[in-house]
C-alpha cells in the first residue's frame, strides 16, 4: 500500500512540475537613446530590454514602452499599433530599432 502511495505522489509531482513550466524572457537593463525626427535634442537614459521567442520589449524610465512582435522577415517587427519597425545591429552591444520618424538605439 505504501508503494502505491509513493508511486502516486511521484507521478503527481512529475505531472505538476511539467504543467507549470513558464517561459521567461531574457531581460536586461540597458541604455536607450530615442531620436525623433524634427527634434534637436535626443532623450536618453536607462531602460529595460527584454527579448523572447522573437518578441521584443523596450521600457523607458519615463513610462513609455514598446512591444514589438515578429514581422514577415528577420529583423522586421510590428509595434502595438501595427507600425513597421526594423532592427539593425550597429555593434556588438547595440541595436537600432527604426520606425518612420523615430528610432531607438539600445546599448547593453
PADREN-992749 format. One record per residue (C-alpha): x, y, z. Coordinates in steps of 0.5 Angstrom, whole numbers, padded with zeros to 4 digits, always signed. Example, Ala and Ser with C-alpha at 12.3 -4.5 7.8 and 13.67 -1.06 7.14 Angstrom:
// residues 2
+0025-0009+0016/+0027-0002+0014/
//
This chain:
// residues 108
+0000+0000+0000/+0006+0005+0002/+0009+0003-0005/+0003+0005-0009/+0002+0012-0005/+0009+0013-0006/+0008+0012-0014/+0002+0016-0014/+0006+0022-0010/+0012+0022-0015/+0007+0021-0021/+0003+0027-0018/+0010+0031-0017/+0012+0030-0024/+0005+0032-0028/+0005+0038-0023/+0012+0040-0025/+0012+0039-0032/+0005+0043-0033/+0007+0049-0029/+0013+0051-0034/+0013+0058-0036/+0018+0061-0041/+0022+0067-0038/+0024+0073-0043/+0032+0075-0043/+0031+0082-0039/+0037+0086-0038/+0038+0094-0036/+0041+0098-0042/+0042+0105-0044/+0037+0108-0049/+0037+0114-0054/+0031+0116-0057/+0032+0120-0063/+0025+0123-0066/+0025+0127-0073/+0025+0134-0073/+0027+0134-0065/+0034+0137-0064/+0035+0134-0057/+0035+0127-0056/+0032+0123-0050/+0037+0118-0047/+0037+0114-0040/+0037+0107-0037/+0032+0103-0040/+0029+0095-0039/+0030+0091-0045/+0027+0084-0046/+0027+0079-0052/+0024+0072-0052/+0022+0068-0058/+0022+0074-0063/+0019+0079-0059/+0022+0085-0056/+0020+0090-0050/+0023+0096-0049/+0021+0100-0043/+0024+0107-0042/+0024+0110-0035/+0019+0116-0037/+0014+0110-0037/+0014+0110-0045/+0014+0102-0047/+0015+0099-0054/+0012+0092-0055/+0015+0089-0062/+0012+0083-0065/+0016+0079-0070/+0015+0081-0078/+0015+0078-0084/+0022+0078-0085/+0028+0077-0080/+0030+0084-0076/+0023+0086-0078/+0018+0088-0073/+0011+0091-0072/+0009+0095-0066/+0003+0095-0062/+0000+0100-0067/+0002+0096-0073/+0007+0100-0075/+0013+0097-0078/+0020+0097-0074/+0027+0095-0077/+0032+0093-0073/+0040+0094-0075/+0045+0091-0070/+0050+0097-0070/+0056+0094-0066/+0057+0088-0061/+0053+0091-0056/+0048+0096-0059/+0042+0095-0063/+0038+0100-0067/+0030+0100-0068/+0027+0105-0073/+0020+0107-0074/+0018+0112-0080/+0020+0119-0076/+0024+0115-0070/+0029+0111-0068/+0031+0108-0061/+0038+0106-0060/+0039+0100-0055/+0046+0099-0052/+0047+0093-0047/
//
